[in-house]
Amino acid sequence: MKRAIISVSNKTGVIDFARKLTGLGWEIVSTGGTAKSLQEAGIKVTGISQVTNFPEILEGRVKTLHPNVHGGILAKGTKEHLEILKEYEISPIDLVVVNLYPFEATISKEEVTLDEAVEKIDIGGPTMVRAAAKNFSRVAVVVNPHRYQEIIAQLEENQEIALELRMNLALEAFQHTAHYDSVISNYLAGLVDSEAFPRDFIASGQKIVDLRYGENPHQKAAFYAHSGNIRGTIAGANKLQGKELSYNNIVDVEAAWSIVQEFKNIPAACIIKHTNPCGTALGDTLEEAYTRALEADPVSAFGGIIGFNQGVDSKTARKIIATFMEAVVAPEFSNKALEILTAKKNLRLIEVGHSRPVKDYWMEKVSGGFLVQERDGIEITKESLQVVTEQKPSSEDIAELLFAWKVVKHVKSNAIVISNDRQTLGVGAGQMNRVGAAEIALKQAGDKSQGAVLASDAFFPFRDTIDTAAKRGIKAIIQPGGSIRDEECIKACDEYGIAMVITGIRHFKH
């Protein structure tokens, strides 16, 4: 008689699966809550204590860690191994159906305690899974309930599980335990004062969805979520309606969400194209903020991704549907706003909830490895600015400069932003030289650059950007400083009567 051991936390489909196994003549060995569920469903079960001749002890912490279990799993199908099993009266186990204690779900709960989390660290489960996966030449291991139907179909047709499937199941099992261990490791790393970048950096994720393609149609892609509490993030967001999100949509949604999160206490709107903001603005209402963001560059905004830092209301929704847009990302949407927006069936509506501070890293793949850095979360305040010119900025100028600075931080380098009255007027992004970025931004701003401010994500290597800005009427500049030609640039500002402040922080974005 073939023997299966079933011990699962996620009991989806397991009763029907076990019933079909017994119908095919299999013996079911089970533990704890799983055994109880199967027995209550009328399925004959051999308790784990009958196999080990030892009771479950330590509140269930020790029940399957026994030679009668692991010998039955790890024995190869050789004559020598089978004779050893016979000598010690151990029955072979041919199928291991295990999924693990819900550690990830536990730590995702608000206010979970360390003791609660530790109790959900599975020991016996991963040990059985790894043992069965190692011995895939004889044993099948199932960690995913979605596999049950496939297993039964093969057993009904061939009375056995094919080697190819057993090998695929083993791969899935090792991925399952690797992810499980990474979740535990990352959780504990967040609790202890460990080094920021450990010797072994562990990154793991669970697939949310396969995407139609990547940046281009010939590239395959998928979307993954990190472990733990991801509420208030793009990976944890809820798509309320609209077409399937593409790879580029998701990247742009993240960019839009990141920019509007810079502004906490006043309505903010941003429109993204190809990860760069073509318009960002503040307003007394969300409707006004969106209207001003759209006015900043209505040509580029067409088909863009809209980001809001506050819940979308009906007035804002009516403005949104007047122009073709790909997606809207916001903390929430009112019921009336949804009634209006859902008239555009293809418009993607992404509800993120309210963002919360999380310890996070930014990763960039390179051939053969990857780079890891902290997110660029530093905040510049008016108190940290250094005024370096004869012309002193007013309080209003300072507020405008800080607005432009928060936006330029999210623009691809080399980056220049022109703004006035908390509205971007021109954005120069991703240029090979800084004066080129300034020329693009100033050309886009046009006559509106008169009396506006300019933000630069990095220092000026030459005074040419200041000369160009002065011709267009820029009255104040914010930049990091640190160039060997800082004095030359300060002198240029003094010649033109331009106020300039230094942040001491740069915001390269590659």
Secondary structure, DSSP 8 states (H G I E B T S, - for coil): --EEEEEES--TTHHHHHHHHHHTT-EEEE-HHHHHHHHHTT---EEHHHHHTS--BTTTTBSS-SHHHHHHHH--SSHHHHHHHHHTT-----EEEEE---HHHHHTSTT--HHHHHHT--SHHHHHHHHHHHTTTT-EEE--GGGHHHHHHHHHHHSS--HHHHHHHHHHHHHHHHHHHHHHHHHHHTTS---SS-SS-----EEEEEES-SSSTTS-EEEEE-SS--TTSSTT-EEEESS---HHHHHHHHHHHHHHTT--SS-EEEEEETTEEEEEEE-SSHHHHHHHHHHH-HHHHTT-EEEESS-B-HHHHHHHTTS--SEEEES-B-HHHHHHHTTSTT-EEEE---------EEEEEETTEEEEEE-------GGG-EE-SSS---HHHHHHHHHHHHHHTTS-SS-EEEEETTEEEEEE-S-SSHHHHHHHHHHHHGGGGTT-EEEESS--SSTHHHHHHHHTT--EEEE----TTHHHHHHHHHHHT-EEEE-S------
